[in-house]
């Protein structure tokens, strides 16, 4: 099995979601991918089953914030001061979807503990919430208003949110590692303005960020390297870091789609 690591840097919301889909199409029984990326401009992503009408697109555009739909489920996220990961792995690898989810969360937890000893107390959520009930609540539009089983939390507050989807013979999973507080501005960009105050309070009470815990800005380069080395140890792999070919193939395919559209 060849594991390719891709550092795609900062890109638009559409670029990031298209890249994850492209990787799922390139994944084979002998190829898996792991990617770390960020967002420029900041982007609101909604889950595959959400409607764009839930977001105030005009305000987002005026504030130079992208709005995109994810190929995975879950609810709305404002991607801003975060490090985002995606993993694309064939089902033939031998792990089912839940096992992939659990192993990724466990690996990320160990990575955070290696980044700073204050983060060694992060833990995985042990209970699965009643999502059907939560979707009927005002906070149901927000991904970070609830913590799913095996998502990473700190002192009871959600620190990493992840979403997953089976795509043919491949599992795609991606998630947000909260580094700064900007994500909590999401309620301002909902169409229903009557919920803003309540949802701001809810995010404040249910989420936390690395910078808040450590009382200092995150060193993204250091965090990325620690995540990679921890993955190699925990998954018993060595990443191929020569990612130029796959990035070039993606950008060529994306350009072709736009030219023929």
Legacy VTK file of the C-alpha trace (Angstrom):
# vtk DataFile Version 3.0
C-alpha trace
ASCII
DATASET POLYDATA
POINTS 261 float
0.000 0.000 0.000
1.339 3.393 -1.015
0.393 6.312 1.233
0.788 9.740 -0.348
0.800 12.875 1.786
-0.421 16.057 0.137
0.250 19.505 1.549
-2.069 21.642 -0.564
-1.749 24.818 1.503
-4.454 27.488 1.469
-7.141 27.314 -1.198
-10.780 28.182 -1.861
-13.625 26.105 -0.547
-14.461 24.728 -3.979
-10.827 23.772 -4.610
-10.613 21.935 -1.293
-13.844 19.976 -1.725
-13.106 19.179 -5.382
-9.644 17.940 -4.402
-11.075 15.536 -1.812
-13.510 14.161 -4.395
-10.694 13.852 -6.941
-8.595 11.860 -4.469
-11.483 9.489 -3.839
-11.590 8.873 -7.606
-7.836 8.210 -7.740
-7.789 5.866 -4.752
-7.129 2.209 -5.558
-6.520 -0.967 -3.586
-2.830 -0.037 -3.569
-3.136 3.710 -2.963
-4.298 5.830 -0.027
-4.061 9.580 0.520
-3.691 11.891 3.497
-3.992 15.642 3.015
-3.603 18.691 5.243
-4.983 22.013 4.099
-6.360 25.406 5.033
-8.906 27.830 3.574
-8.456 31.112 1.709
-10.785 32.873 1.748
-12.492 31.585 4.860
-15.323 29.258 3.877
-18.644 28.029 5.183
-19.228 24.406 4.200
-22.595 22.748 4.596
-23.309 19.036 4.764
-24.408 17.083 1.708
-28.018 17.044 2.930
-28.237 20.710 3.911
-29.712 23.499 1.799
-27.850 26.656 0.802
-30.965 28.593 1.878
-29.904 28.074 5.495
-26.933 30.402 4.895
-27.049 34.172 4.323
-25.120 34.039 1.047
-25.242 37.812 0.535
-23.608 38.543 3.898
-21.019 35.823 3.306
-20.152 37.275 -0.108
-19.937 40.790 1.312
-17.497 39.523 3.963
-15.435 37.579 1.371
-16.437 34.193 2.728
-16.972 31.266 0.359
-19.963 28.959 0.718
-19.672 25.358 -0.526
-21.301 21.984 -0.045
-19.271 19.067 1.292
-19.497 15.592 -0.238
-19.869 14.284 3.330
-22.697 14.662 5.808
-22.866 16.722 8.951
-23.905 20.329 9.414
-22.500 23.795 8.729
-18.925 24.789 9.630
-17.094 28.091 9.227
-13.585 27.039 8.189
-11.225 29.779 9.297
-8.489 29.439 11.905
-8.181 25.678 11.632
-6.053 22.892 10.218
-8.141 20.564 8.081
-7.282 16.968 7.287
-8.659 14.470 4.818
-7.968 10.774 4.516
-8.960 8.673 1.510
-8.559 4.941 1.979
-9.804 1.878 0.082
-12.233 -0.410 1.879
-9.924 -3.268 0.891
-7.392 -1.876 3.386
-9.246 -3.945 5.975
-10.841 -1.295 8.189
-14.550 -0.587 8.096
-15.873 2.970 8.217
-16.239 3.072 12.003
-12.777 1.636 12.529
-11.266 4.283 10.251
-13.126 6.987 12.168
-11.961 5.676 15.533
-8.346 5.194 14.467
-8.087 8.656 12.914
-9.540 10.294 16.030
-7.206 8.346 18.297
-4.206 9.290 16.153
-5.148 12.966 16.136
-5.578 12.882 19.918
-2.061 11.519 20.349
-0.767 14.137 17.924
-2.227 16.937 20.024
-0.646 15.499 23.161
2.718 15.475 21.401
2.238 19.043 20.226
1.819 20.293 23.808
1.586 18.414 27.094
-1.479 20.476 28.071
-3.343 18.680 25.308
-2.620 15.194 26.626
-5.974 15.274 28.412
-7.994 15.367 25.177
-10.393 12.446 24.952
-12.827 10.789 22.592
-16.559 11.184 23.058
-17.968 7.889 24.339
-21.655 8.486 23.610
-23.512 8.873 20.335
-26.055 11.721 20.493
-29.572 11.443 19.101
-28.942 13.285 15.833
-32.565 13.046 14.705
-33.621 14.909 17.815
-30.785 17.403 17.542
-31.719 18.281 13.971
-35.085 19.456 15.266
-33.352 21.904 17.618
-32.265 25.431 16.708
-28.617 24.371 17.001
-29.124 21.498 14.558
-27.784 23.621 11.711
-24.316 23.803 13.337
-21.797 20.960 13.187
-19.871 22.051 16.280
-22.989 22.368 18.449
-22.818 18.625 19.176
-20.121 15.985 19.571
-20.471 12.625 17.838
-19.109 9.392 19.273
-15.287 9.216 19.015
-14.884 12.874 18.084
-12.117 14.661 19.986
-12.984 16.897 22.909
-11.191 18.764 25.682
-12.839 19.240 29.081
-16.138 18.224 27.507
-15.898 20.706 24.636
-15.539 19.729 20.991
-12.070 20.359 19.555
-12.094 18.328 16.315
-15.137 17.712 14.134
-15.098 15.063 11.389
-17.401 13.772 8.658
-17.214 10.640 6.559
-18.691 9.082 3.431
-18.305 5.809 1.573
-17.751 6.514 -2.118
-17.913 3.253 -4.087
-14.996 1.175 -2.741
-13.397 4.108 -0.909
-13.835 5.844 2.439
-13.423 9.622 2.455
-13.113 11.322 5.820
-12.206 14.896 6.536
-12.286 17.071 9.608
-11.512 20.390 11.245
-8.965 20.843 14.015
-9.978 24.095 15.680
-6.981 26.369 16.194
-8.556 29.816 16.674
-11.944 31.283 17.595
-13.116 32.681 14.247
-15.216 29.559 13.563
-17.611 30.689 16.300
-18.805 33.617 14.122
-20.843 31.158 12.029
-24.261 32.093 13.536
-23.901 35.582 12.026
-24.083 33.943 8.589
-27.286 31.975 9.113
-30.392 33.084 7.284
-32.486 32.966 10.455
-31.225 35.998 12.380
-33.459 35.277 15.372
-31.105 32.459 16.411
-27.829 34.377 16.366
-27.524 35.247 20.056
-28.539 31.799 21.278
-26.247 29.967 18.876
-23.266 32.200 19.662
-23.695 31.244 23.317
-24.087 27.582 22.373
-20.864 27.481 20.373
-19.046 29.265 23.184
-20.204 26.644 25.673
-19.688 23.566 23.483
-16.472 24.217 21.536
-12.869 25.039 22.318
-9.739 25.778 20.307
-6.059 24.966 20.699
-5.151 28.653 21.037
-7.713 29.063 23.819
-6.361 26.061 25.728
-2.708 27.019 25.335
-3.234 30.801 25.450
-1.015 31.244 22.402
-1.235 31.069 18.628
-0.865 27.710 16.930
2.309 26.864 15.036
0.642 25.237 12.033
3.873 23.881 10.563
4.853 22.208 13.822
1.367 20.779 14.309
1.317 19.409 10.753
4.657 17.654 11.132
3.640 16.103 14.430
0.385 14.830 12.920
2.301 13.235 10.051
4.879 11.554 12.267
2.167 10.287 14.626
0.197 8.844 11.705
3.274 7.050 10.465
3.838 5.528 13.905
0.245 4.628 14.716
-0.612 3.284 11.252
2.797 1.688 10.662
3.274 3.495 7.350
5.747 5.821 5.663
4.288 8.700 3.676
5.393 9.395 0.143
5.718 13.190 0.236
6.299 13.657 -3.497
2.838 15.091 -4.143
3.566 17.203 -7.242
2.186 14.653 -9.702
-1.182 14.230 -7.999
-1.579 17.996 -7.507
-0.770 18.629 -11.166
-3.261 15.962 -12.273
-5.974 17.482 -10.124
-5.366 21.033 -11.329
-5.327 19.896 -14.967
-8.606 18.020 -14.527
-10.161 20.988 -12.742
-9.070 23.343 -15.509
-10.508 21.020 -18.147
-13.862 20.898 -16.353
-14.024 24.693 -16.216
-13.050 25.080 -19.880
-15.750 22.673 -21.061
-18.468 23.885 -18.701
LINES 1 262
261 0 1 2 3 4 5 6 7 8 9 10 11 12 13 14 15 16 17 18 19 20 21 22 23 24 25 26 27 28 29 30 31 32 33 34 35 36 37 38 39 40 41 42 43 44 45 46 47 48 49 50 51 52 53 54 55 56 57 58 59 60 61 62 63 64 65 66 67 68 69 70 71 72 73 74 75 76 77 78 79 80 81 82 83 84 85 86 87 88 89 90 91 92 93 94 95 96 97 98 99 100 101 102 103 104 105 106 107 108 109 110 111 112 113 114 115 116 117 118 119 120 121 122 123 124 125 126 127 128 129 130 131 132 133 134 135 136 137 138 139 140 141 142 143 144 145 146 147 148 149 150 151 152 153 154 155 156 157 158 159 160 161 162 163 164 165 166 167 168 169 170 171 172 173 174 175 176 177 178 179 180 181 182 183 184 185 186 187 188 189 190 191 192 193 194 195 196 197 198 199 200 201 202 203 204 205 206 207 208 209 210 211 212 213 214 215 216 217 218 219 220 221 222 223 224 225 226 227 228 229 230 231 232 233 234 235 236 237 238 239 240 241 242 243 244 245 246 247 248 249 250 251 252 253 254 255 256 257 258 259 260
